[in-house]
Amino acid sequence: ADLNHQINEEGRIDQDRSFAINFLSGVRLWDNYEWSTALRYRDGQPFTRIDTITGLPQGPTPVMTLWRGRVRHTFHMSADMRFLYRRQIRWLDNAEIQLAIDVFNFFGSSTELLEDSRDGDNYRTPLEMVPGRTVFASITLR
């Protein structure tokens, strides 16, 4: 009912990463060794600058100061990898042991995923960043 909230511009109705590419690959290197990777690319998420207008009869009202999709977050690309070693242990009633090393954010990108869209000094200040490179090692006995 509030005319200030009507949308007259074309654009995406939700704040999503508009275009994405996912590449998943795995290969058995030798009998007991496996390597897999997940590459993900997401383009810049569209957003708009928000300003709060005061002094209106209905009270403070947030309005878009740029049309939707004019501004985009930084694109993001990540690579996650896993190296896996499996071995049968006959003396443990044919149990299987698995040693795995997982590396997340292999390239160590430090891209912002979310920025402040409010007008003012904090405009485009990073609010959420990609976590740094992380390595996990695990041992599984089955």
C-alpha positions as CSV (number, residue, x, y, z in Angstrom):
1,A,0.0,0.0,0.0
2,D,3.0,2.3,0.6
3,L,3.9,4.0,-2.8
4,N,7.5,4.3,-1.6
5,H,7.8,0.5,-1.6
6,Q,6.6,-0.2,-5.1
7,I,9.1,-1.7,-7.4
8,N,9.2,-0.2,-10.9
9,E,12.6,-1.5,-12.1
10,E,13.4,-4.9,-13.6
11,G,15.7,-7.0,-11.6
12,R,16.0,-10.2,-9.6
13,I,13.5,-10.5,-6.9
14,D,15.9,-12.1,-4.4
15,Q,19.6,-11.4,-3.6
16,D,21.2,-14.4,-5.2
17,R,24.5,-15.0,-6.9
18,S,23.1,-14.7,-10.4
19,F,25.4,-16.9,-12.3
20,A,27.4,-19.9,-10.9
21,I,29.5,-22.6,-12.2
22,N,30.3,-25.8,-10.2
23,F,32.9,-28.3,-11.4
24,L,33.2,-31.6,-9.5
25,S,35.9,-34.1,-10.4
26,G,37.4,-37.2,-8.8
27,V,39.9,-39.7,-10.0
28,R,41.5,-42.9,-8.6
29,L,45.2,-42.3,-8.9
30,W,46.4,-45.8,-7.9
31,D,44.7,-48.8,-6.3
32,N,44.3,-47.2,-2.8
33,Y,44.7,-43.5,-3.6
34,E,41.9,-41.1,-4.7
35,W,41.9,-37.3,-5.4
36,S,38.8,-35.1,-5.8
37,T,38.2,-31.4,-6.2
38,A,35.2,-29.0,-6.2
39,L,35.7,-25.7,-8.1
40,R,33.0,-23.1,-7.6
41,Y,32.6,-19.7,-9.3
42,R,29.8,-17.2,-8.3
43,D,29.5,-13.9,-10.0
44,G,28.9,-10.7,-8.1
45,Q,25.7,-10.6,-6.2
46,P,23.4,-7.7,-7.3
47,F,22.4,-5.2,-4.6
48,T,21.5,-1.6,-4.3
49,R,22.4,1.3,-2.1
50,I,19.8,1.9,0.6
51,D,19.1,5.3,2.1
52,T,16.6,6.1,4.9
53,I,14.5,9.2,4.1
54,T,13.2,11.0,7.2
55,G,10.7,13.7,7.5
56,L,8.0,11.9,5.6
57,P,4.4,11.7,6.8
58,Q,4.6,7.9,7.2
59,G,7.9,8.2,9.1
60,P,11.4,7.0,8.1
61,T,11.3,5.0,4.9
62,P,14.2,3.0,3.3
63,V,14.5,3.7,-0.4
64,M,16.8,2.4,-3.1
65,T,19.1,5.2,-4.3
66,L,20.5,3.1,-7.3
67,W,18.5,0.8,-9.5
68,R,18.6,-2.9,-8.7
69,G,21.6,-4.7,-10.2
70,R,23.7,-1.5,-10.9
71,V,26.1,-2.4,-8.1
72,R,27.5,-6.0,-7.6
73,H,29.5,-7.7,-4.9
74,T,32.9,-9.0,-5.9
75,F,32.8,-12.4,-7.7
76,H,34.0,-15.4,-5.7
77,M,35.9,-18.5,-6.9
78,S,36.9,-21.3,-4.5
79,A,38.6,-24.7,-4.9
80,D,38.3,-27.5,-2.3
81,M,40.3,-30.7,-2.6
82,R,40.5,-34.1,-0.9
83,F,43.2,-36.7,-1.0
84,L,42.2,-40.1,0.3
85,Y,44.1,-43.2,1.1
86,R,42.4,-46.6,1.8
87,R,43.9,-49.8,3.1
88,Q,42.4,-53.1,4.2
89,I,43.7,-54.4,7.6
90,R,43.5,-58.1,7.5
91,W,44.6,-58.7,11.1
92,L,41.7,-56.5,12.4
93,D,39.1,-58.8,10.9
94,N,39.3,-57.2,7.5
95,A,38.7,-53.7,8.7
96,E,39.4,-50.7,6.5
97,I,41.4,-47.7,7.5
98,Q,41.0,-44.4,5.6
99,L,43.4,-41.4,5.8
100,A,42.0,-38.2,4.3
101,I,43.4,-34.7,3.9
102,D,40.8,-32.0,3.0
103,V,41.8,-28.5,1.9
104,F,39.2,-25.8,1.8
105,N,39.8,-22.5,0.0
106,F,42.9,-24.0,-1.6
107,F,43.9,-20.7,-3.3
108,G,43.4,-18.7,-0.1
109,S,41.2,-16.1,-1.5
110,S,40.0,-13.4,1.0
111,T,37.0,-12.1,-1.0
112,E,34.1,-10.4,0.8
113,L,30.8,-12.2,0.4
114,L,28.6,-9.5,1.9
115,E,28.9,-5.8,1.9
116,D,27.0,-3.0,3.8
117,S,24.4,-1.6,1.4
118,R,23.4,1.4,3.6
119,D,24.3,4.8,2.3
120,G,27.0,6.7,4.3
121,D,30.5,6.2,5.5
122,N,30.1,2.4,5.8
123,Y,28.8,1.9,2.3
124,R,30.4,-1.3,0.7
125,T,32.2,-2.1,4.0
126,P,32.8,-5.9,4.0
127,L,30.5,-7.7,6.5
128,E,31.3,-11.3,5.7
129,M,34.5,-12.7,4.3
130,V,35.5,-16.0,2.8
131,P,37.2,-18.1,5.6
132,G,40.9,-18.6,5.1
133,R,42.6,-21.7,3.8
134,T,41.7,-24.6,6.1
135,V,43.3,-28.1,6.2
136,F,41.7,-31.1,7.9
137,A,43.3,-34.5,8.4
138,S,41.2,-37.4,9.4
139,I,41.5,-41.1,10.1
140,T,38.6,-43.5,9.8
141,L,38.5,-47.1,10.9
142,R,35.7,-49.2,9.7
